[in-house]
């Protein structure tokens, strides 16, 4: 039996939605599982494969964790992983690897777990639900404690916005970005974020660009992480001057993400490149659409392989 599972990149926080809001992006990781392949074979492919050699394979780790959770044994298989999502850049590459691993193990073990079941396990493993929720379900989501699934903020509607990314060549470390945060924050900053995250969530739900723009401001993590990424504030300002409705640090960084209308996206792209040249920051700017699709499977059928939803009724 051979099948593959793919999952999109994601950008967490979107400014004030720290560990809560995530949006899926149209960049993909894909794994192919073959139970007739060489047992234990793991092959890394794709533009990011060199960065993964010699490191823990998070897809395999997730597969083993799910099997252990249900006291089952995985059958022998080979795994080929195509990594298209930039690694250690704040774009959810590890979350995508984790999600495809859980979905692949669910299929291999015939556990018949629901999408919400797998999301809850992914949240426990990752520690927060923003990246894993966006990559599992697609669209823009909010992960709320004590809610089984995710709250969809944007899915199939016309958002009217695209994402413009500046992805530095240098990688970032999530643990370093977390360590940069203080143990306490001023009450005024917490109050500010309550207002902005409410505006952001409602703006995404209503496709209201003015509310989204007003909401993409943060005082809980970006001011502290800007010390790690000196390019952040300059890139954000360059994007907004060029017409972006907002610009933020993507996840734990170092990527900077702007939301812009299609008409302004090219100008924001050019502004990123000019700022990067001025700052001397190696990297590339990209216009990447948000993805309304989450993880999908390529499932063998008698007539051949076809892309189908992983979860019935989705």
N, C-alpha and C positions, 0 to 999 in steps of 0.2 A: 504494500500500500504506500502510495506517495501522495502528499498533499502539501500545500503551502499556506501560510498565514502572513498577512501584511498589516502594518499599523502605521499611522501617520505621526509626524513630529507634533510637538505641542509647545506652546509658550504659556508659562504659568504666571500668575499674579496680575498681569496687565496693569501694573502700578499698585493700586491699593488692595487688591484681592489676594493678599499674602496667604499662600498655602490653601487657597479657597477657589479661585477662579482660574480656568485654563481654556485655551482655544486651540483646536487642531489646525495644523498647517499641512499644505500639500507637498510634503517631502516624506519619503516612506522607507521603512525597514521591512525586510521580508525574510522569512525562514522557510526552507523546504525540508520536510521530514520524510525519510524513506526507510520503511521497515525492511526493505529488501537490500538496502545499501550496506556498506561496510560498517559493522557494529562499532559504535564509539567514534566514528570519523566526524570531525568538525572542520568545516572549511569556511573561512571568512572571505567574503568578496565585497566589492564596492569601493567607493572613493575613501571611505573611512577605515577600511580593513586593517591598514598598517598600525593604526593606533590601538587596535584591539588585541594584537598578537601578544601573548604572554600574560594577558589579563583574564580575570574571571569572566566566563561566558554567562551573562545574566539570564539569557533564555534558558540555558540548561539548568541553572540554579533554580529558576522559577518552576520549571518542569519537575524537578526533584522535590521541591517543597510541596507542590500540590500532591504528588504521589505519596509523600510522607504524611501529609495531613489526613489523607483518606486510607492510609495503611495499605497502599497498593504498590505494585512493582511495575516500573516502566518496561515495555518490551525493548529489545535491541533495535537500534535505528541509527542512521547517519543523519547529520544535520549540516545544511549549507545555509549560512547567514549572509544576506546582502544588506550592508549597512549604508544607507543613503543619507541618513540624518547625521549632521555634524556632531561629533562626540565631544562632550565636556564643553559645550558652548551655550548651555541654557536653553536647549531646544528639545529636551525630553527624550533623548536617544535611549537612555537607560530605562525610562518608563515604557517606551515602545518595545524594547527587548523583553521586559518583564511581562507585558500584556500578551505578546505573541507566544511566550513560553507557557503561560497559564492556559491560553486557548488551545495550544497544540497538545498539552498534556491532557486536558479535558477530553479532547477527541481521541487521543491514543488509548486512554483508560476507559472510554465509554462512560464517563461519570454523569453526563447529561446535566451538568451544572448550568444555571442560568447566567445571563450576562451580569445581572446584579450580584450573584454569588461570586463570580470571578472578580468583579470590581471591588467588592468588599475585601477579598483576600489581597488583591493588588494594593489596596489602600493600607492594609495592615503591614505589608512588606515594605512599601515605599515610605510609610509614615505620614503621608498626606495625600489627598485625593485629587488634586488639581491636574497634574500631568497625566496620571493614569486614567482619570475620568475622561479627559479630552481625547486621549488616544484610543480609549475603548469605545466611546460613544460617538465621537466626532462633534463638530460644531463648537460652540462656546458653552461651558458648563460651570456650575457652582457645586462644590462638594460640601455638604452640610452634615455635621455630626448628627447621629440618630436618625438620618434618612437613609433608607436602604440603597437606593440608586443615586443618580445625580439629578440635579435640577437643571433643566435645559434653559439656557439664556438665549441662544440662537442656534437654529438647526438648518432648516431647508429654505427659510425665507431669504429674500434678497437683502443682504446686509448693506449693500451699496459701498462697501469698503474693501480694500485689499491690504495686505501686509507688506511693508518694505523693511527688509532686514539688513543690518550691517553685521557681518559675521567676521570677527577678528581671526587672524591666523592663530594667535596665542589661545591656548585653552584656559579654562577656569576650573576651579575645584569647588564643588558644592560645600564641602566641609569648611573650606576657608571663608566662603561667603556667609555661611551660618555663624562662624566664629566671629565675624566682624560685627554682628548685631549685639546691642546692649541687652542686659537682662531686664531693664525697665525702660519705659519711654514716658515723656511728659503727658499729662492728662490732655493737654490741648492738642497734641499730635494724635492721640488715640481718637479724640472726638472728631478731628479733621478727617481721619480715615473712615470713620463710621459714615460720615456724610458722602465722601467721594466713592466709596465702594457701593453704597446704596444707589447713587446716581449712575455708576458704571453698569451695575446689574440691570437696573431698569432701562437704561439706554440700549443695552444689547437686546433686551427682551422686546423693546418697542422699535428697534432700528432707528433710534433717535440720536442723530450725530451730535447734537448740541449737548445732550446728557452724557454721551460717551466721552466727549472732549472734556467736559467738566469733571468727569470721574477719573480720568487717567492722571491722577496726581497722588503721590504717596509721601508719607513722612515716617513710616515704620521701618523700612529696610533700605530704600534706594539712597537716602543721604549717607548712610553708613557704608554701603557697598560701593559708592562712588569713590571712596578712598582706595579701593582695590582696582577700580577701572577708571583711570583719569580721563578716558575718552567719553565717558557716559554723558555728562552734562552738556558738553560741547556738541555731541552728536544729537542729543535730544533737541537742543535749541536750533541746530541747523535744519533738522527735519521739520520742526514747527514753522520756522521762517519760510520754508519752501512750500508750506501748505498742508502739512499733515495735521490731522485733528488732535493727535496726541502721540507721544513717544515715551517709551519706558524701557527699563532693563528687562530682558527676556529671561524669566526664571532667575537662576542664581548667576547669570551672566556667562561670558562677557558680551553676548550678542545684544544689540539694541534693536527693538521692534517699534515701528511706527505704523499707525493706521491712517490710511489716506484714501480719498476717492480715486477711482481709476484715472481721472483726468489729472490729478496731482501726483500720482505715484512716480511718474518718470522724473519730475522735478525733485521729489524727495530722494530718489535714487541718486541723481546727480549731486544733490547737496551732501549726501553721505560721502560720496567719493571725493568731493572737494574738501570736506572736513577731515577725512582720513589722510589725505595728502598733506594738508596743513599741519595736522597733529603728528604725522609720521607713524601712523598706526597701520601696519599691514593687515589687509583683510579685503573682503569683497562685499558689495551691496547686491541684493537680490530682491526682486518683486515676486512674492510668493502668495498665492491666494489662500485664504482660510479654507479648510476642508470640512464640508458638512458630513462627510463619511468618516466613520471610525474604522476599527479593525475589520477586515474582510478576509474570507477564505477562498482559495482556489481548490474546489472539490472535484475529484474524479467522478465522472458519470459514464454510463455505457456509451454515450455519444461523444465523450471527450471531456476535458476539464472545463469548468465554467465557474465564474465568480458568483458566489451566492452569499447571502447573509449567513453569519455563523449561528445566529439564534433565531429560531422560528418565530414568526410574528413580529419581527423587529421592524 
